[in-house]
């Protein structure tokens, strides 16, 4: 069953009528509902297309956070084969918010790392809602170093509201772990492609997204702080989150223009949560194209490309 967002209410009304019509036809098989059903389904599709043709940044944030949106395990199931999970940071423990391991993407052997939010109450608690702890980022460092040693390209799937801000995380060196994970990305001598697939929040996202190529789903968001957090600072109330989202330029379209990301990956109509397999197919094709384009570059040119890309961010605004 689809969970409708606030701006999708007109679509929900029509879909409810479709469900009622089908239920009534099931009770009386002699009634021909094909013409009315086709009319309502067409209207539903038109309303959905209309709603998604002009989403505000706040609405895109809601889509990026949709509970049914695909997460790391879904991408593994639909895009990758031979996934061999690797756990632990060899220092403290194994963080379930950040997962990774060896995998095959359309015949290409890669090191896959990403955030997992979970898809129900139990799994969300187990994965800490995708908020990585220090041991998670140190695990990512270990896997990146392993990939570098064996000449494997690194693919990261970023989907987090931010790194875990709890006291125990700070006690175990959260800031240092994030900084060293970012450093590990920049120091890689193998190709690295990052994809913002849902939320990209603050340093918790940057630590897995400091690649030479950064992709972003059409309705994903990427920012230094959440709209609610920004609104609480600027206006002293989270109710101003829609205005904050507008001002922060956190959508894929804004970030492509600013040079923060390199490519927008289209989503199925109505968002990735309506057609996870279609979204995975779109992302898989984009990742393969980027990996092929980077395959023949040597370590020095890859590091230089990352450095130049990050130093160039915002140049257009400075002019």
N, C-alpha and C positions, 0 to 999 in steps of 0.2 A: 504493500500500500504506500502511495506517494505521500510524503509530508510536504504540504504546501507552505510556501513562504508568504508573508503578508501581501506582497505586491502580486502574488499569483492567485489571489482570491477570485477574480473573475473566471480564471481557468478552472478553479476548484468547483465553482457553481455549475459550469457546463459539464464537467466530468461527473459530477454527482447526478445530473440528469441522465447522462449516458448510462451510468450504473443502474439507475432506477428503471430505465427503459429496457435494459437487458434482463433485469430481474423479472419485470412484468412479462416480457416475452417468454421467459423460461417457464412461467406458470401457465401460459396459454400459447402453445406452440403453433396455433392457427393464425396468429397475428403476424403480418409482414412488417417488420420494423426497419428493413434495410435502408429505405430512402431517408427516413428521419434520423437513423443512426449515422448515416453518411453525412447528413447536414450538420449534426451536432459535433461529430468528430472533426469536420472541416473547420467549424467555428472555434473549437478548442485549439486546434493547431494554429489558427490565425491569431487568436488571443495570446497564445504562448509566444509566437514569433514577435508580436507587437510589444509584449512586455520585455522581452530580452533584446530588442533592437536598440533600446535606449536606457540601459540600466545606469543608475547613479552609482558612485563609488560605494555608498553605504549598502545599496542593494547587492553589489558585487561581493561585498564583505559577507553578507548573509549567505550568498550562494557558495562562497568559498568555505564557509563553516557548516554547510548543510550536513546533518548527521548521516545521510546516506551516500555522501560523496566517497569515491574510492580512496582507500588508504594503502599503505605500503604492502600489506599482505594481498590486497586485491590486484595491485600492479604485478606482484610476483606471480600470482596465479594466472593472469591473462597475458602477460608480456614476456616473462622469463621462463627458462627451463633449467633443469639441473641445479636449482638453487641449493647451495650448501651453507646454511647459517653458521656464522662464527661468532662466539660470544666472549664477553669478559674483556677487561682492560689490563689484566695481569697485575693489578695493583690493589683493587678494592672489591669489585664485583661486576655483575652483568646488568646493565641498564636496559630495560625492556622498551623504553621510549625511543631509543635509537637502535635500529637493527641493521644487520649487514651480513654479507657473505659473498661467496663466489657464485656467479650465475652466467647463463648464456642468453644473449639477446640476438635473436635471428642469426644464429651461427657465430656470433662474436662473444668470446669469453671476456667477462668484465668483473670488476669488483663493484658490487651494488651496496649502497648505504642509504638509509633514509629514516624519517620519523614515522612512527606508528601511533595513531591516536586511539585505536580500538573502535568497535562498532556497537557495543552495548555496555551497560553499566559495569559489568564485571571486567570486561576486557579494557575498558577505558581506565578503570582504576589500576589494573595490572600494568598498563602502558603509560600510566601517569599523564593521560590526555595528550601524549606526544611532547611533553615538556622534558627535555633531556637533562640529566644530572651530570656531574663531572666525569663519572665513570663511563657514561655514554659517549661523551666527546673524546675521551681517551681511547675508547674502543674504536671510534672512527679514525683516530690518528694511527692506531695500530694497523687497521685494515688498509689505510692509504699507504702506509710504509710498506706493507706486504705487497700491495699492488705495484708499487714502484720497483720493488726488488725483483718481481717476476714479470715486469713489462706488461701489466694488465691495465687497460683504461679504466677510469673510475667514473661511475654514474651515481649521482645522488638525487634523491627524491625528497624535496623539502616541504614539510607540512607541519608547522608548529606555531603556536601563539607566542612562543618564546621559551628560553631555557628556564628550568625550574628555579624559582626564587627563594626556596626554603632555606632556613638557617643551616640545616645539615649539608645542603649543597654548597653554601658559602664556606662552611667549615672545611669541606674537602677540596676547596680551590676551584669553584665554578668559573670565576673570571679568567684564571690562568688556563684552565682547560679549554675554554672557548677561544682564547687568544692563540693557544698552541694548535688547535684544530684549524683555525684560519691560516696560520703560518704553514701548516702541513699541506693545505690545499695549494697555496701559492708556490711551495717548494717542489711540488710533484714534477717528475721528469716524464710522466706519461700523460696522455690526453685525459682531460676531465670535463665532463658535461653535467651541469646541474639543472634540475627542473623544479620550479616552484609549482607544485600541483594543487595546493590549497592555500593555507596561510603561510606567509613568510614573515615571521616576527622577530625583529631585533637581532642581537648577536647570536641567538640560538639558531637562526636561519643562516646568517652570514657564515657561520663556522662550517657549514656544509655546502655553501654556495659560492665560494671564492674561486670559481672556475674560469677558464678562458672562454667558455660558451655557457651562457645562462638562458634557459628557456623558461617560458611561463605560460600556464594555461590561460585561456581567454578570460575566464572569470575568477582567476586567482588574485590574491592581493599580497603586497610585499612592502613592509614599512618598518621604521625604527621603533614604533610603539603602536599599540592598538588604538583605534579611534576613540574608544571609551577612555583609555588612559590619557590620550592627548587632550580630550575634552575636559577631563577632571583637572588637568594642570592649567589649561588656558581659561576655562570658564567655571571651574569649580563644580561642575556637574557633568555626569556621564550622559545626560539627556541631549547634549550637544554633539554626540558622536557622529550623526550624519553630516553636520557642518565640518567636523574635524576630518572625516574621511575625504570630503571634497577638497579641503585645503592641503592635505598631506600628499596628494598625487601618488596614490598607492596602487592604482590599477595597472594592468599589463600595458594598456595603451599609453598611459602617461609615462611609465617607466621605459618603454621602448623609445619614446621621443627624447627622454632625458639621457639615454645611453646606459641606463642601469642594467637592462637586459638586452639580449641580442635577437630574440625571436619569440613571437606569440604562437602558441599551439592552439588551433581551433578546437572548441568543444562541441558535442552534439547539441542540437537545439534544446533549450531548457536546462542546460548544464550537464556536467559529467555524471551527476547522480541519477539522471534519467536514463542514461545509456552508458554504463561503465565500460562495457566491451568496446563500444565505439570510441570512447575517450582513450582507452588503452591503445587501440589501433592507431589513432592519430598521434599519440605521444611516442609510440614505438617507431613509427616511420620517421618522425622528426629526430629522435635520438640516433637512429641508424645513419641518417644523412649527416649529422654533425660528427659522429665518430668516424665515418668514412673520410670526411674532409680533413680531419686532424690526424689520420692514421700515419701518414708519412713524415710528419714533422718531428724534428729531434728535440731532445730535452731542453736545450738552450732556447730554441725558438718558442717552445710552449711556455716556458717561464717568462720570457720577454713579452709574449702576447698577453699573459695575465696581468703583468705589471702595467703595460701600456693601456689595457682596457680599463683598469681601475683608476689610473691617473687621469684618464680622459673623461671620466664621469663628471658631468656638470660644466664642462668647458663652454658649451653653448650658452649657459646662463651667465657666465662671467663676461661675455662679450657685450 
